[in-house]
Amino acid sequence: MVKMELTDNIMKKLYYPLFNGIFLISESNYDKIVAKWYEPHRFYHGINHLKSLLVKIESKFEDSKKKDCLIIASFLHDVVYDPLGKNNEEESLKYWDSLNKRYSRMASEFNPNALISDYIMSTKSLKDPGKELKDNTFWLIDNSALIDGSKSRNFLHQYEQDIRKEYPEISDKVYREKRIEFLENWLNDNQHLLSTFKKRNIEGLIYHLNP
């Protein structure tokens, strides 16, 4: 398990062999995937978000094929990210499909691409898809900023500031209206995942967004 700060060099030593072992992907294509997470319009959905998901996966899962797919899904789930886009998940999968890759002999035994695609598409849902999907693991990991981060008001406010920076062309009035709508809907749909304390912290964030 990873118990260290994930620098880019450490990430590459850990995860390029995983990509290459399953998909025979070139080192340059791995580098292209990581570079996408450094695009200048990303503030929350940037490299630190990716690293936080990887650390969470490493802390919760023993080595397994499922863990391997969760790690690869983390790299790919927002590899294409347009804050105003409606199809980031689909576009991310298209980008992945466009890379020159092929299955290794090991991968042909368990069809990892299908599971990775399911994980990525699960994040399109605002609501915990646990009742609809057999496996909502990656959705829970990707939504950990609100599920786990809501235990800290300081974290929530920093999270909100980073999200706001991704919409510079949107007026404060419109942003607040849309963001409040999103948070209220998310909270209403996913209360079963939150303690009373966490719920109140998210309600406090919504209160502060109100003009």
N, C-alpha and C positions, 0 to 999 in steps of 0.2 A: 504494500500500500504506500502511496505517496505521503510523506510526512515532512515536506519541505516546501519552500516557496517555489512556485513554478515559473522560473525564468524561461525565456524562449529556447535557450539551449537545452535546458532540462526537458522541456516539452518535446523537443525534437528527438532527444535520445530515448525518451519513453515511448513516444507515439508514432514517430515515422516507421519504426519497425512493425508496429501493429498495422498501420495502413498498408505497408508493403507486404506483410505476411498474409493478409487477407485478399487484397486487391491488386498486388503487384504494381502499385502506383509509384511513379517516379518521384525522386526527391524534389525535383523542381515543381511538380504539381502539388506536393505537400506544402512547399514554401508559398505557392500561390494561394492556397487555402488560408494559411495563417495570415498572409499579407492582407487579405480581404477584411480581417478583423481590425486592422489598423486604419481603415478608411476615415478621413477627417470628419465626416458627418456623424460618426458614431460617438456617443458619450456614455450612455448606459449599455447599449448593445455593441460594445467593443471588446477588446482583448481581455479586460478584467472580468467581464461577464463570462466569457468562455472559460477562463482559468478558474473562476469560482465554481462552475459546473463540474469541471474536471476534478477539483479538490473534493467536492461533495461526493462524486461517484467513487473516488479512490477511498474515501473514509467509510463508505457504507457497503461496498461490495467486494467480495473475494474474487479472485481471478476466475473468469468464466466467459463463455461465449456471449452471454447476455451483457456482461460488463463491457466487453469489447465493442458491442454494438452501441451501447449507451455512450461510450467515449467517442466513437466516430460520429454518432448523431449530434453530439455536442459541437464538434467542429463544423458540422454541415448545416445545422438547423437554421441559422441566420447568416450563412456565408454570403447570401445575397440579401441585403437589407436596405429597403427604401422606407423611411418612416411613414410616408403617405401611401405606400403600396398596399394592395389588398391580397397579393399573391406571393408574398416573400417565401413562403414554404415551398410552393410549386416551383418558383424560380430558382430556389436553392437546389432543389432536386434536379432541375434541368442543368444547372451549372455542374453538379456532380456527375451527371450522365455525360456531359460534354468532355470530361477529362479522359485522357487515354489510359484506361485501366482494364483489367480483366481479372477474373477469379483465379485464385490459387487453388491447388488441389484440396487444401484444407477447407477453403470456403465453400467449395462445391458440395460439401457434406451437409451444410445447414442453411444455405440461402440467406446470408446476412443482409443483403440489400433490401429484401422485403421487410425485415424487422426494422432496419434503420429508417426506411421510408415511412413505416407506420409510426415510429417514434417522432419523426419530424412533423408529419401531418397532424399528430395529436396536439401539437402546440398551437394549431390554428384555432382551437376551441377556447372560448372564454371560460367555459364551465369544465370542471373536473370530468373527464370522459370515462371515469372508472366503471360506470354502469354500462357504457356502450362498448368499451374495449376490454379485452382480456388483460391488457397490460397498460396501465396508466403511469408507469414508473417515470418515464422521461418527462411527461407533462408536469408531474409533481416536482421534479428537479428543476425544470425551467421556470416554474412559478414560485420557486423558493424565496425570491425577493419579497413577495407578499406573504407567503406562508410562514417562513422562518424569520425573514427580516422584520416582520411586523412586531416582533418582541422588542425592537429598539426604535424609539421615535427618531433618534438622530439618524439611524440608517434609512428610515423611510423618507425623511426630508432630503437627504442626500440623493437617494434614488429618484425622488421626484424632480429635484433640480437637474439631474442628468437627463431624465426623460424630456424635460422642457427644452433643453438645449438642442434636442434633435428636431425641433419644429420652429426654427427661427423665422420662417415666413408666415407663421400663423399668429394672429393677434392674441394678446393676453385674454381678451374676452372670449373668443372662440375656443382657444385652448382650454381655458378653465371649464367651459360648458361641456366640451367633449371629454375632458379628463375626468370630471366629476361623474359624468354618465358612465364612463368605463369602470371607474372604481366602485360605484354603487352597484352596477350590474355584477361585477366580479364578486363583490362581497355578498350580495344576495344569493348568488349561485353556489358559493363555496364556503358558507358559514360552518359546515360540518368539519372543515379542516382547521378551524381556528379556535383557540381558547377565548374566553371573554376578554382577557387583557389584550390579546392581539387584535380582536375585533374592534375594541375601543380605540386602539392606536390608529387603525385604518380610518375609522370614523373621524378621528381627530385630524388626520391628513385631509380628508374631504372637507371638513369644517374650515381649515385654513385656506383651501382653494377657493372657497366661496368669497366673492368680493365684499 
